[in-house]
């Protein structure tokens, strides 16, 4: 039992691959979102390590990205063709801003 993103991670990733193959989703948004999220989650994990709160920052990073909502949001919510930017550089920036906002909310 749990939310959709927590239970169906593999199915969501298969859906992401399908959207990328069909070119319904742009890879720029996905790569910039997940890449920025991983870097910021690792940075947060290192900060928590220095405070003595956690023991392994990489485990914290993997837990953060595999908790469900991040994968679901990065796959289906950010890649919506109606609300995503048109220009390729804007798509990179859009994914990065979304990742920063996600980290700050979490």
Beta strands, then each sheet from edge to edge (+ up, - down):
end
